[in-house]
Amino acid sequence: MQWLMRLRQSCLSVARIYGTAMEHLPQDLYIPPDALEIMLDAFEGPLDLLLYLIRKANVDILDIPMAPLTRQYLDYIDSMQASNLELAAEYLVMAAMLIEIKSRMLLPRTKVGEGDEAEDPRAELVRRLMEYEQMKLAGQKLNEMPQAEREFYWVETLVEKSLYVRHPDVSVADLKEAWDSIFRQAKLNKNHKIGREELSVREHMGIILRLLQERGGFVQFETMFDPEMGAPGLVVHFLAMLELAREKLVEFTQTEAFQPIYVRVHQGGSEPSQESA
């Protein structure tokens, strides 16, 4: 008998809080009925709603039954208005379009020519629905792809030293300064010999190449000039070096800015030098 009384009391109670049965609703708590209504389906626009109704009815998108589709669309709009939701203008425009298509399908279709078929009033709507469905499926595929800050995070690293060390470029001003230094040293060696000498640039080019091959590797620019040559010989020797650089037979390099300039035989298969005259 006790379990029967407990069962009857539980059936008459409105709810149970912490195991205690409540037989009456609280007087100070009021919940309006509309607050418990839930919209289960949310649509991004009228085309999304139409596509949902077509797929729900399992009909062919190329042969849409306009009468039931229009009726279901208008019922959904009425339910939205009953729920005090503000309808966007595009929903109302689509409703007017559906009613127009439904009306045009009730009228006899007129043929443009003898061999042509009558235009289907649903053609434009079907085209828009197919394009929207393609874009929606493409958006879903993109959303399924891994995204930064969602499936993975970016990692930043700092590389303190670069793998390739680029030496400073040798400019024309650097060559001029080096040449002025050599010329000043040549003036210190006073020579008053008077005579005429025929100097050949090609001959000095050969001298420079032989000297570089004998010493091998890098040779300091200043050591390539002998003050004993005098001013004419130094000029011809400098022109020969510039001609070798123009013909890419020698190359100039410099380890750092304002450091000595070095000369070497041009390496054909290696990386080009930082500066060539």
C-alpha positions in Angstrom: 0.0 0.0 0.0 2.9 2.4 0.7 4.4 2.0 -2.7 0.9 2.6 -4.3 0.5 5.8 -2.3 4.0 7.0 -3.4 3.2 6.2 -7.0 -0.1 8.2 -6.8 1.7 11.1 -5.1 4.4 11.2 -7.9 1.7 11.1 -10.6 -0.1 14.1 -9.0 3.1 16.1 -8.5 4.1 18.8 -11.0 7.8 18.2 -10.7 10.5 17.0 -8.3 13.3 19.2 -6.9 16.1 17.4 -5.0 13.8 14.4 -4.5 10.9 16.5 -3.1 7.6 16.4 -5.0 6.0 19.7 -6.0 2.2 19.5 -6.1 1.6 23.1 -7.3 3.3 25.6 -9.6 5.1 28.4 -7.8 3.1 31.6 -7.9 6.1 34.0 -8.4 7.4 32.3 -11.5 5.8 33.0 -14.8 7.0 31.7 -18.2 5.1 32.8 -21.3 4.1 30.0 -23.6 5.8 31.7 -26.6 9.2 31.4 -24.8 9.2 27.6 -25.1 8.8 27.6 -28.9 11.9 26.5 -30.7 12.8 27.0 -34.4 14.5 23.7 -35.3 15.6 24.7 -38.8 17.5 27.9 -39.7 18.0 29.0 -43.3 20.4 31.5 -44.8 18.0 32.8 -47.4 15.0 32.0 -49.6 17.0 29.7 -51.9 18.2 27.8 -48.9 14.6 27.3 -47.7 13.4 26.2 -51.2 16.3 23.7 -51.5 15.5 22.3 -48.1 11.8 21.9 -49.0 12.7 20.2 -52.3 15.2 17.8 -50.7 12.8 17.1 -47.8 10.0 16.1 -50.3 12.6 14.0 -52.3 11.6 15.4 -55.7 13.6 16.1 -58.8 15.0 19.6 -58.9 14.5 19.7 -62.7 10.7 18.9 -62.3 9.6 20.9 -59.3 5.9 20.6 -58.3 5.1 24.3 -57.9 1.7 23.9 -56.1 2.9 22.0 -53.0 6.2 23.8 -52.9 4.5 27.2 -52.9 2.1 26.1 -50.2 4.9 24.8 -48.0 6.9 28.0 -48.5 4.0 30.2 -47.6 3.2 28.1 -44.6 6.8 28.6 -43.4 6.5 32.4 -43.9 3.2 32.4 -41.9 4.9 30.5 -39.1 7.7 33.0 -39.0 5.3 35.9 -38.8 3.4 34.1 -36.0 6.6 33.8 -34.1 7.1 37.6 -34.3 10.2 37.2 -36.5 11.0 40.0 -38.9 10.9 38.7 -42.4 13.6 39.8 -44.8 12.4 41.4 -48.0 14.1 38.7 -50.1 11.7 36.1 -48.5 8.7 38.1 -49.6 10.2 38.6 -53.1 10.7 34.9 -53.5 7.1 34.2 -52.3 5.8 36.6 -55.0 8.0 34.8 -57.6 6.7 31.4 -56.6 3.1 32.6 -56.9 3.9 34.1 -60.4 5.5 30.8 -61.6 2.5 28.9 -60.3 0.1 31.2 -62.1 2.1 31.0 -65.4 2.0 27.2 -65.3 -1.8 27.3 -65.2 -1.9 29.2 -68.4 -1.3 27.5 -71.8 2.3 27.7 -73.0 3.0 29.6 -76.3 5.6 28.3 -78.7 8.0 30.7 -80.3 8.5 28.6 -83.5 7.1 25.4 -85.0 10.2 23.3 -83.9 10.8 25.1 -80.6 9.5 23.9 -77.3 7.6 26.2 -75.0 9.6 28.0 -72.3 9.2 26.4 -68.9 8.4 29.1 -66.3 10.4 27.2 -63.7 13.7 27.3 -65.8 15.1 30.5 -64.1 14.2 29.2 -60.6 15.8 25.8 -61.3 19.0 27.5 -62.6 19.3 29.6 -59.5 18.7 26.6 -57.2 21.3 24.5 -59.0 23.9 27.3 -58.8 23.1 27.8 -55.1 23.4 24.1 -54.3 26.8 23.9 -56.1 28.1 26.9 -54.1 26.7 25.5 -50.8 28.4 22.1 -51.4 31.7 23.8 -52.3 31.4 25.9 -49.1 30.9 22.7 -47.0 34.0 21.1 -48.6 36.0 24.2 -47.9 34.8 24.2 -44.3 35.8 20.5 -43.9 39.4 21.3 -44.9 41.9 22.0 -42.1 41.9 25.6 -41.0 44.5 27.6 -39.1 43.6 28.4 -35.5 41.0 25.6 -35.6 42.7 22.3 -36.5 46.3 23.5 -36.2 48.3 26.6 -35.1 51.1 28.4 -36.8 54.6 28.1 -35.3 57.1 30.9 -35.8 60.9 30.4 -35.6 63.7 32.9 -35.6 66.8 32.1 -37.6 69.7 34.1 -36.2 72.3 33.3 -38.8 71.7 33.1 -42.6 73.1 30.2 -44.5 74.5 32.4 -47.3 76.9 35.2 -46.4 76.6 38.0 -48.9 79.8 40.1 -49.1 79.6 43.9 -49.6 79.5 45.0 -53.3 82.6 46.6 -54.8 81.6 49.9 -56.3 83.4 52.1 -58.8 84.2 54.5 -55.9 86.0 51.8 -54.1 88.2 51.0 -57.2 88.9 54.7 -57.6 90.0 55.1 -54.0 92.3 52.0 -54.3 93.7 53.4 -57.6 94.4 56.8 -56.0 96.2 55.1 -53.1 98.4 53.2 -55.7 99.1 56.4 -57.7 100.1 58.3 -54.6 102.6 55.6 -53.7 103.9 55.8 -57.3 104.5 59.5 -56.9 106.7 58.9 -53.9 109.2 57.0 -56.1 110.7 59.9 -58.1 111.9 58.9 -61.5 113.3 61.4 -63.9 114.1 59.1 -66.8 113.1 60.6 -70.1 112.3 58.3 -72.9 109.5 56.9 -75.0 108.1 53.5 -74.4 105.5 51.6 -76.3 103.2 49.9 -73.8 100.7 47.2 -74.8 97.5 46.6 -72.9 97.4 43.0 -74.1 100.9 42.3 -72.8 100.0 43.6 -69.4 96.9 41.4 -69.5 99.1 38.4 -69.9 101.3 39.6 -67.1 98.4 39.9 -64.8 97.0 36.5 -65.7 100.3 34.8 -65.2 100.8 36.5 -61.9 97.4 35.4 -60.6 98.0 31.8 -61.7 101.3 31.7 -60.0 100.0 33.1 -56.7 96.7 31.2 -56.9 93.5 32.2 -55.1 92.9 35.8 -54.0 95.6 38.4 -54.5 95.4 41.8 -52.9 94.7 44.5 -55.4 97.6 46.8 -54.4 100.2 44.1 -54.8 99.3 43.7 -58.5 101.1 47.0 -59.2 104.8 47.6 -59.2 105.7 51.2 -58.4 108.8 50.7 -60.6 106.6 50.8 -63.6 106.1 54.5 -63.3 102.9 56.4 -64.0 102.6 55.3 -67.7 103.1 51.6 -66.8 100.7 51.8 -63.9 98.0 53.3 -66.1 98.5 50.7 -68.8 98.5 48.0 -66.1 95.3 49.3 -64.6 93.6 49.5 -68.1 94.7 45.9 -68.7 93.1 44.8 -65.4 89.8 46.6 -66.3 89.9 44.9 -69.7 90.3 41.5 -68.1 87.3 42.3 -65.8 85.2 43.3 -68.8 86.0 40.1 -70.6 85.2 38.2 -67.3 88.7 36.8 -67.0 89.2 38.2 -63.5 86.9 39.2 -60.7 87.1 41.5 -57.7 85.9 40.8 -54.3 85.8 42.4 -50.8 85.1 40.7 -47.5 83.7 43.7 -45.8 83.1 47.4 -46.5 86.2 49.6 -46.4 88.4 46.4 -46.4 91.1 45.6 -49.0 90.0 44.6 -52.4 91.2 41.2 -53.8 91.6 39.9 -57.3 91.5 36.4 -58.6 91.0 34.5 -61.9 87.3 34.2 -62.7 85.9 30.9 -61.7 83.7 29.8 -64.6 81.5 27.2 -62.8 81.3 28.8 -59.4 79.0 31.5 -58.1 79.7 35.0 -59.7 81.6 37.4 -57.5 79.9 40.2 -55.7 81.2 42.9 -58.1 82.9 42.9 -61.4 84.2 46.1 -63.0 
